[in-house]
Amino acid sequence: MSIQTLKSLAEALAQKKTSSRELVTDYLAKIDAQNPRINAFITVDRDGALAAADAADAAIAAGSAGPLAGLPIAHKDLFCTEGVLTTCGSKILANFVSPYDANVVSQLKAAGCVSLGKTNMDEFAMGSTNESSAWGPVKNPWNLDRVPGGSSGGSAAAVAAGMVPAATGTDTGGSIRQPAGLCGVTGIKPTYGVVSRYGMIAYASSLDQGGPIAHTAEDCALLLNHMAGFDKRDSTSLERATEDYTRDLNQPLAGLKIGLPKEYFGEGLANDVRAAIEQALAELRKLGAVTVEVSLPNTHLAIPAYYVIAPAEASSNLSRFDGVRYGHRASEYKDLAEMYAKSRSEGFGAEVKRRILVGTYVLSHGYYDAYYIKAQQLRRLIAQDFQQALTQCDVIAGPVAPTAAWGIGQMADDPVQMYLADIYTIAVNLAGLPGLSTPAGFSGDKMPVGLQLIGNYFGEARLLNIAHQLQQTTDWHLRQPA
Ligand code: GLN
């Protein structure tokens, strides 16, 4: 069976060839069949999905349906969903049912989307493999011994395996682009501030951004239309006119100038990934694009800066999980201090604890200037690099990750090795720029490779246009795991 896009399902619904109930029933059956192997879902909201599907079918019949009416999606389990469990991949939120919807969730609901459930993720979105989830690792549908990437690995694996046509994700240092790349699907992280963070459980607030994961750039554009937009409940949400992200999909690429940062093609990039990226770039040249070499000289500072800033913000954000108002509380304790300590020790996993310790350290008196302030200065230099490079080209392209998906457990004992694998994605978050991952062929061992496109602020429509044009002349995004 070929891949099913939101676009094709919307057409089938419009032509009355199917109903939302039928679609939702089909996808729930696919989840039942696949999830025991892949572990992409933490919660399947069977009853909620069927009720929403019936409501969508009624709205379609009455002519009052929203633009995405009846289309099944899933949400990464850090988007708060009213009445449905939201765990953020953590034991500390194992029993947390949110009293409200995240802005992304309510907007997609209003557009008519039907949520099938919540997807697995690295605990508090900290990770690049999905191995840090309290609900066990997600398996890459292309090879069940490999990681799907992270932290939105459940969303990417669910789409790749055909358990849902599209899903939401979040990206703090690569968590939409990298799992999309490693699972052979498309994902976009918008400009910081374009998608409201209201109801999105915070990891590192100055870096976190929600976005869609789907088979095609066109589906990402359709979803982003209903994820983006000003929201006064998020103080960093940007007050600007709404956009139609599908508007430029069909623009020809003639004359497009693509910058290739020499730092993204140097040592550390696996040969098979390099070959796949070169092949995708050759396709873009056939479509009329030209490539020029550019430089992002401070690339090597991105990971050190990120691993000060992200843990600093995380240590502050995660202080709210204290077992008092919601979440896990230790069953035995002598006094309040011990209740906090035990609840947090029991509730958080090893990677989250490591980040809280690092964050607390770099923010402490005497180290703040040496680490935190310094990292903020590096962040500025990294952002300036992109602005400099973007004077010489329209967009920047390169790999999403230095290798294709690696084995589950392979980097589990070496967090620094794992941190280094985010070398091509993290700087984009530090700069607040939009970045997209689109399928670009396969590695030597037949695992998907992702091409990353990075634009200037608010360049989402252009990135989606380039990926869409590439997807019109290549079939990598149509391939499916066995
Ligand atoms: N792998 C990075 C981290 O662990 C990025 C994760 C993300 O984007 N949420 O912080």
Boltz pocket constraint, residues with backbone or C-beta under 6 A from the ligand:
constraints:
  - pocket:
      binder: B
      contacts: [[A, 124], [A, 125], [A, 126], [A, 127], [A, 128], [A, 150], [A, 151], [A, 170], [A, 171], [A, 172], [A, 173], [A, 174], [A, 175], [A, 176], [A, 203], [A, 310], [A, 418], [A, 422]]
      max_distance: 6.0
